[in-house]
Amino acid sequence: MKFVDEYRDPALARALVDAILERATRPWTIMEVCGGQTHAILAHGLDALLAERVTLLHGPGCPVCVTPLETLDRALALAERGARLCSFGDMLRVPGSRGDLLGARARGGDVRVVYSPFDAVRLAAAEPDREVVFLAVGFETTAPAVAAAARWVLARDLSNFHLLVSHVRVPPALEAIAAAPGAQVEAFLAAGHVCTVMGTAEYEPIAQRHRLPVVATGFEPVDILEGVAMAVAQLEAGASRVEIQYRRAVRPEGNPAARALVDEVFEVVDRPWRGIGVVPRGGLALRGPYAALDAVTAFPALAGEAPREPAACRAGDVLRGSIRPPACPEFGRGCTPERPLGAPMVSSEGACAAYYHYRAAGGPA
Amino acid sequence: MCLAVPGRVCEVYEEAGLRLATVDFGGVRRRVCLETLPDAAPGSWILVHAGVALQELDTGAAEEALELLAQALPLGGRT
């Protein structure tokens, strides 16, 4: 596929690895933020190729993984009480306090996988007597799609469509990671598609305050290696700038129309991230007339019992980059993709799933 | 989740007030919302996520970046 295959060229990747190893005069620690990047790094063995000079820490960039347990439990309760619960496929196997959405479907719940929030809106329009709830998870990449769908719902005056919102914002999480005592991160590879929407201005204060290079980076092996090379060049020069590697998709200002749409529909709020805790300004909530679409206020009776997280799950440490998945005692033993304890083992962007699929259990921790 | 796929706009149309396009992804055609990309037109290369256009791809920047990389690196020059 055009704009993808070129960035999987083995000769280019090998030359970049050589250039990075030659340029680095000492070991550097760089965090890739997005789980899509983590999977590409593990699938192509980029971490092993760079190990001599660059340690790659895996960041919190898995929206499925950080969706609060309480939100997931609410989605389960809605599905069990007869709502048509729609979400992206990634959410279905994420463990809640009492099972997952796939289990709710097996017990007769109407749980649908959709490719786009618009598919859920069309389901609501087709059956006006049926309540449709879209479980809206995702980073800034996904927020414009949900915002556009919300605007379409109000324009069409659909009263049987609601949103269970768990949208999260990347920059506050990076700020928290960089500011944490004993932080090991020396540079960030920022998540390319988040920057496609939002641009790069939000990362300037983080780069300046913590004196860290931030490079907005794509998802193919050549993209990631070029992002690492740019970060290493800055680190070696003592620089801490925000740069763009993923130039074909990221402009400094992002996509202004998409940002305006997100601002119209959402406001910035504090939000608990699963495994991490409350991230100040770390989430988005429906605002103004769009608040009428909020499933939490539309169905208040669903608050239910307190969420229960398995004590043995170390997902929070994995998401903060404090440990790699194989360092968790349950990895590959008490926690597998078939019987997960935490979300990072089942999400297609989860670091635990990446290690499980691409490295044998007990591999390099 | 943040996966986005490049595709080429075939035609632009409207459904209940929503600006949409048919987009070709390497032979597979899908419906994509263009509310986020008012200037996209047939022939545009766009990046699509969850059925919505994220950005028009800068095809010039893509080619230039690959050329610069290839020039800067000693491709195949090592053993």
Contacts between the chains, C-beta under 8 A, distances in Angstrom:
chain1	res1	chain2	res2	distance
A	1	B	5	7.8
A	1	B	6	6.9
A	1	B	25	7.4
A	1	B	26	4.6
A	2	B	6	6.6
A	2	B	26	7.6
A	2	B	45	7.7
A	3	B	6	4.3
A	3	B	45	7.1
A	3	B	57	6.1
A	3	B	59	8.0
A	3	B	62	6.0
A	4	B	6	6.7
A	6	B	62	7.9
A	6	B	66	5.8
A	11	B	75	5.2
A	11	B	76	5.6
A	12	B	66	8.0
A	12	B	69	6.3
A	12	B	70	6.9
A	12	B	73	7.0
A	12	B	75	6.8
A	15	B	73	3.7
A	15	B	74	6.3
A	15	B	75	5.2
A	15	B	76	7.9
A	15	B	78	7.8
A	16	B	69	7.6
A	16	B	73	6.6
A	18	B	73	7.9
A	18	B	74	7.8
A	18	B	78	6.1
A	19	B	72	7.9
A	19	B	73	6.0
A	34	B	2	5.9
A	35	B	1	7.5
A	35	B	2	7.9
A	36	B	1	7.8
A	36	B	2	5.6
A	36	B	3	6.1
A	61	B	2	7.3
A	62	B	1	7.2
A	63	B	1	5.1
A	63	B	2	7.7
A	64	B	1	6.0
A	88	B	1	6.6
A	88	B	50	7.4
A	90	B	1	5.8
A	115	B	50	7.0
A	115	B	51	5.9
A	116	B	33	7.6
A	116	B	50	4.9
A	116	B	51	2.6
A	116	B	52	6.9
A	117	B	50	6.7
A	117	B	51	7.4
A	118	B	18	7.8
A	118	B	33	6.2
A	118	B	51	5.4
A	118	B	52	7.9
A	119	B	51	7.2
A	137	B	1	7.3
A	138	B	1	5.7
A	138	B	2	7.4
A	138	B	50	7.6
A	139	B	1	7.4
A	139	B	2	6.0
A	141	B	1	7.6
A	141	B	2	4.3
A	141	B	4	6.9
A	141	B	49	5.6
A	141	B	54	6.9
A	142	B	1	6.7
A	142	B	2	7.3
A	142	B	49	6.7
A	142	B	50	5.6
A	144	B	36	5.0
A	144	B	52	5.8
A	144	B	54	7.2
A	145	B	33	7.2
A	145	B	49	6.7
A	145	B	50	4.1
A	145	B	51	6.3
A	145	B	52	3.9
A	148	B	18	7.8
A	148	B	33	5.5
A	148	B	35	4.6
A	148	B	36	6.5
A	148	B	52	5.8
A	151	B	35	7.5
A	152	B	16	7.4
A	152	B	17	7.5
A	152	B	18	5.5
A	155	B	16	7.7
A	155	B	17	5.6
A	156	B	16	5.9
A	156	B	17	7.7
A	191	B	2	6.2
A	193	B	2	4.6
A	193	B	3	7.9
A	193	B	4	4.9
A	193	B	47	7.6
A	193	B	49	6.4
A	193	B	54	6.5
A	194	B	2	6.7
A	196	B	4	7.2
A	196	B	47	6.4
A	196	B	54	4.9
A	196	B	55	4.8
A	197	B	54	6.0
A	197	B	55	7.6
A	219	B	3	7.9
A	222	B	69	7.5
A	226	B	69	6.6
A	247	B	58	6.5
A	247	B	61	4.3
A	247	B	62	7.4
A	247	B	65	5.4
A	248	B	57	5.3
A	248	B	58	5.2
A	248	B	59	7.3
A	248	B	61	5.2
A	248	B	62	3.7
A	248	B	65	6.9
A	249	B	4	7.7
A	249	B	47	5.4
A	249	B	54	7.5
A	249	B	55	5.6
A	249	B	57	6.2
A	249	B	58	7.5
A	250	B	55	7.9
A	251	B	55	7.6
A	251	B	58	7.7
A	255	B	36	6.1
A	255	B	37	7.2
A	255	B	54	6.4
A	255	B	55	5.1
A	257	B	35	7.5
A	257	B	36	5.2
A	257	B	37	6.5
A	257	B	38	5.8
A	258	B	36	4.0
A	258	B	37	7.8
A	258	B	54	6.8
A	258	B	55	7.9
A	261	B	35	6.6
A	261	B	36	6.2
A	347	B	1	7.5
A	348	B	1	7.4
A	349	B	1	5.7
A	349	B	2	7.4
